[in-house]
Amino acid sequence: MTILFASDLDRTLIYSKKSRGLEVSEQDLAIVEWRENNPTAFMTKEGLEIFKELSSSIEFLPVTTRTSKQYERLFRLYNPQEKPTYSIVSNGAVILENGKPIPEWSDKIEVQLENDCTSVSHVLSQIEPYIKRGSVLKSLQAENWFVYMIIDEERFTVEDLEDLSQLFYKQGFTLSKQGRKLYVMPNCINKSLALEFVADRVEAETVIAAGDSLLDLDMVLSADYGFIPQHGEVILNNSHLPSHVQVTDQTGVLAGEEIIKKVHNICYNMY
């Protein structure tokens, strides 16, 4: 039996200093990412230990909005000999197989973007007024696939979010606010379709998925078992979820540990 566990990373399995919460002491945390000699992402030590045990017995599929380069910084997340065969990066625009992009998948996405007349430059031009106003501090692009912004959380209002959501929704985009980051994502780039591709490729009989943001929702809903951390953007926007989707009791880094333990229990009962 092939069990595929597909999970978002940031704010689902791994947490920054700001998002991890205060319930866990420093000595109980494991560092899974360094950047410029500074620790930037954490799991609980217990959660990481169970995760490494789990990922050696099932097919783990990391699914992230990070680009390939950003994803590679997570070198402490896996045992060296047990890195996942497949990884979904750039929110589903790129699928890595043994660390290399699968051309047929990315080529397909590029064609869809062209057919939808979607471009990074088109998005950036519409964000410019918010940058001039100071509510958006800067805009960045992820390898020409999509745009994300760093917002000033004091100046960027609920009305700004609603206005941008309506503007881009009409043009075929999904918006997702994750902390100080606001993503503008073309609808053809999504984690759910990429997960479906990999699930077929590995002939998965059971799919488990976890994620915290609206960009993860379709992926979580399409799985046999789904998990959403209590702090997730999804919870704020969806009061009713199907019975196969569970919301964690914990928030922050403890929510990540809880998800890993629940997945471990599912797999244990199956084998």
C-alpha positions as CSV (number, residue, x, y, z in Angstrom):
1,M,0.0,0.0,0.0
2,T,1.3,3.4,-1.0
3,I,0.4,6.2,1.4
4,L,1.2,9.7,0.2
5,F,1.4,12.5,2.8
6,A,1.4,15.9,1.0
7,S,2.0,18.9,3.2
8,D,2.5,22.6,3.0
9,L,5.6,23.6,4.9
10,D,5.6,27.1,6.4
11,R,3.0,27.6,9.1
12,T,1.9,24.0,8.7
13,L,4.9,21.8,9.5
14,I,7.6,24.4,10.1
15,Y,7.5,27.8,11.8
16,S,9.4,31.0,12.0
17,K,10.2,32.7,15.3
18,K,7.2,35.0,14.8
19,S,4.7,32.2,14.0
20,R,5.9,29.4,16.2
21,G,4.2,30.7,19.4
22,L,5.4,30.9,23.0
23,E,4.3,27.6,24.4
24,V,7.5,25.7,23.6
25,S,10.8,26.5,25.2
26,E,14.0,27.0,23.1
27,Q,15.5,23.7,24.3
28,D,12.5,21.8,22.9
29,L,12.8,23.2,19.4
30,A,14.7,21.9,16.5
31,I,16.2,24.2,13.8
32,V,15.3,23.0,10.3
33,E,16.4,26.1,8.3
34,W,19.3,28.5,8.5
35,R,19.7,31.7,6.5
36,E,22.8,33.8,6.6
37,N,23.9,32.0,9.8
38,N,20.5,32.8,11.5
39,P,17.9,30.1,12.4
40,T,14.7,30.9,10.5
41,A,12.4,27.8,10.8
42,F,11.7,25.4,13.6
43,M,9.8,22.3,14.5
44,T,9.5,20.7,18.0
45,K,12.2,18.1,18.5
46,E,9.5,15.5,19.2
47,G,7.7,16.4,16.0
48,L,10.9,16.3,13.9
49,E,11.8,12.9,15.3
50,I,8.4,11.4,14.5
51,F,8.4,13.1,11.1
52,K,11.7,11.5,10.1
53,E,10.5,8.1,11.3
54,L,7.3,8.7,9.3
55,S,8.9,9.9,6.1
56,S,11.1,6.8,5.9
57,S,8.0,4.5,5.7
58,I,5.6,6.5,3.5
59,E,5.8,8.7,0.5
60,F,6.2,12.3,1.8
61,L,5.5,15.1,-0.6
62,P,6.4,18.6,0.4
63,V,4.1,21.2,-1.2
64,T,5.2,24.8,-0.9
65,T,4.9,28.3,-2.4
66,R,8.7,28.6,-1.9
67,T,10.7,28.6,-5.1
68,S,13.2,25.7,-5.7
69,K,16.1,27.8,-4.3
70,Q,14.1,28.8,-1.2
71,Y,13.1,25.2,-0.7
72,E,16.7,23.9,-0.8
73,R,17.5,25.8,2.4
74,L,15.5,23.2,4.4
75,F,18.5,20.8,4.5
76,R,17.9,19.8,8.1
77,L,14.3,18.7,7.5
78,Y,15.2,15.2,6.1
79,N,17.7,12.5,6.8
80,P,20.3,12.9,4.0
81,Q,19.5,9.4,2.5
82,E,15.7,9.9,2.7
83,K,15.0,13.1,0.8
84,P,11.6,12.8,-0.9
85,T,11.6,11.7,-4.5
86,Y,9.0,14.4,-5.4
87,S,8.6,18.0,-4.2
88,I,6.0,20.5,-5.4
89,V,7.4,24.1,-5.3
90,S,6.3,27.5,-6.5
91,N,2.7,26.6,-5.4
92,G,2.5,23.8,-8.0
93,A,4.1,25.5,-11.0
94,V,7.1,23.2,-10.7
95,I,7.3,19.6,-9.7
96,L,10.8,18.3,-8.7
97,E,11.7,14.7,-9.3
98,N,15.0,13.8,-7.5
99,G,15.7,17.6,-7.3
100,K,15.1,18.3,-11.0
101,P,12.0,19.9,-12.6
102,I,9.7,17.7,-14.6
103,P,9.6,19.6,-18.0
104,E,6.3,18.3,-19.2
105,W,4.5,19.7,-16.1
106,S,6.1,23.2,-16.2
107,D,5.6,23.4,-20.0
108,K,1.9,22.7,-19.4
109,I,1.7,25.5,-16.9
110,E,3.4,28.0,-19.2
111,V,0.9,27.2,-22.0
112,Q,-2.0,27.8,-19.6
113,L,-0.5,31.1,-18.4
114,E,-0.2,32.2,-22.0
115,N,-3.7,31.2,-22.9
116,D,-5.0,33.1,-19.8
117,C,-3.0,36.2,-20.8
118,T,-1.5,36.1,-17.3
119,S,1.9,37.7,-16.7
120,V,4.0,38.9,-13.8
121,S,4.3,42.4,-15.4
122,H,0.5,42.7,-15.7
123,V,0.1,42.0,-12.0
124,L,3.0,44.3,-10.9
125,S,1.6,47.3,-12.7
126,Q,-1.7,47.0,-10.7
127,I,0.1,46.9,-7.4
128,E,2.1,50.0,-8.0
129,P,-0.5,52.4,-6.5
130,Y,-0.4,50.5,-3.2
131,I,3.4,50.7,-3.2
132,K,3.3,54.5,-3.7
133,R,0.7,54.8,-0.9
134,G,3.0,52.8,1.5
135,S,0.6,50.0,2.3
136,V,2.7,47.6,0.2
137,L,6.4,47.8,1.1
138,K,7.6,45.8,-1.9
139,S,6.5,43.4,-4.5
140,L,8.5,40.3,-5.6
141,Q,8.1,37.6,-8.2
142,A,8.7,33.9,-7.9
143,E,10.6,32.9,-11.0
144,N,8.0,34.6,-13.3
145,W,5.3,32.3,-12.0
146,F,3.5,34.6,-9.6
147,V,3.8,37.7,-7.5
148,Y,3.8,38.2,-3.8
149,M,3.9,41.4,-1.7
150,I,5.4,42.4,1.6
151,I,2.7,44.6,3.3
152,D,2.8,47.1,6.1
153,E,0.3,45.5,8.4
154,E,-0.6,48.8,10.0
155,R,-1.2,50.6,6.8
156,F,-2.7,47.8,4.7
157,T,-6.4,47.8,5.6
158,V,-9.2,45.3,5.3
159,E,-10.6,47.5,2.5
160,D,-7.2,47.2,0.6
161,L,-7.4,43.4,0.8
162,E,-11.0,43.4,-0.4
163,D,-10.3,45.8,-3.2
164,L,-7.3,43.7,-4.5
165,S,-9.3,40.5,-4.0
166,Q,-12.1,41.7,-6.2
167,L,-9.7,43.2,-8.8
168,F,-7.7,40.1,-9.2
169,Y,-10.6,37.6,-8.8
170,K,-12.1,39.0,-12.0
171,Q,-8.8,38.4,-13.8
172,G,-8.4,34.8,-12.8
173,F,-6.3,35.0,-9.6
174,T,-6.5,33.8,-6.0
175,L,-5.3,36.1,-3.2
176,S,-3.9,34.6,0.0
177,K,-2.6,36.6,3.0
178,Q,0.0,34.8,5.1
179,G,1.3,37.1,7.8
180,R,3.1,40.0,6.1
181,K,3.0,38.3,2.7
182,L,0.2,38.6,0.2
183,Y,0.2,36.2,-2.7
184,V,-1.4,36.9,-6.1
185,M,-1.7,33.5,-7.6
186,P,-2.9,32.6,-11.1
187,N,-5.7,30.0,-10.8
188,C,-3.9,27.6,-13.2
189,I,-1.0,27.4,-10.7
190,N,-2.4,25.4,-7.8
191,K,-1.2,22.7,-5.4
192,S,-4.2,20.4,-5.9
193,L,-3.5,19.7,-9.6
194,A,0.2,19.1,-8.9
195,L,-0.7,16.8,-6.1
196,E,-3.0,14.8,-8.4
197,F,-0.2,14.5,-10.9
198,V,2.2,13.1,-8.3
199,A,-0.4,10.8,-6.7
200,D,-1.0,9.2,-10.1
201,R,2.7,8.9,-10.7
202,V,3.4,7.0,-7.5
203,E,0.1,5.1,-7.7
204,A,-1.0,6.3,-4.2
205,E,-3.8,4.4,-2.7
206,T,-4.3,6.8,0.2
207,V,-3.6,10.5,0.2
208,I,-3.2,12.6,3.3
209,A,-2.8,16.4,3.0
210,A,-2.2,19.3,5.4
211,G,-2.1,23.1,4.9
212,D,-3.0,26.4,6.5
213,S,-3.7,28.8,3.7
214,L,-6.4,29.3,1.1
215,L,-3.8,28.2,-1.4
216,D,-3.8,24.8,0.3
217,L,-7.6,24.4,0.6
218,D,-8.3,22.5,-2.6
219,M,-5.4,20.1,-1.9
220,V,-6.7,19.4,1.6
221,L,-10.3,18.9,0.5
222,S,-9.3,16.5,-2.3
223,A,-7.3,14.2,0.0
224,D,-8.7,11.1,1.8
225,Y,-7.6,12.7,5.1
226,G,-7.1,16.4,5.6
227,F,-5.5,18.5,8.3
228,I,-5.6,22.3,8.9
229,P,-3.9,24.1,11.8
230,Q,-6.2,26.1,14.0
231,H,-4.4,29.3,13.2
232,G,-4.8,28.8,9.5
233,E,-6.2,31.4,7.0
234,V,-8.5,28.6,5.9
235,I,-10.3,28.6,9.2
236,L,-11.0,32.3,9.1
237,N,-12.7,32.0,5.7
238,N,-14.5,28.6,6.1
239,S,-16.7,27.8,9.0
240,H,-17.9,24.5,7.6
241,L,-15.5,21.8,6.6
242,P,-16.2,18.2,5.5
243,S,-15.9,15.4,8.0
244,H,-12.6,14.0,6.5
245,V,-10.9,17.3,7.3
246,Q,-9.7,17.9,10.9
247,V,-8.7,21.2,12.5
248,T,-5.9,20.9,15.1
249,D,-6.5,21.7,18.8
250,Q,-3.1,23.5,19.0
251,T,-1.7,26.5,17.2
252,G,1.8,27.5,16.1
253,V,4.6,24.9,16.2
254,L,2.5,22.6,18.4
255,A,-0.1,22.4,15.6
256,G,2.7,21.1,13.3
257,E,3.6,18.5,15.9
258,E,-0.1,17.5,16.3
259,I,-0.5,17.0,12.6
260,I,2.5,14.8,12.4
261,K,1.3,12.7,15.3
262,K,-2.2,12.3,13.7
263,V,-0.7,11.3,10.4
264,H,1.5,8.8,12.2
265,N,-1.5,7.3,13.9
266,I,-3.4,6.9,10.6
267,C,-0.4,5.2,9.0
268,Y,0.1,2.9,12.0
269,N,-3.5,1.8,11.9
270,M,-3.2,1.0,8.2
271,Y,-0.1,-1.1,8.3
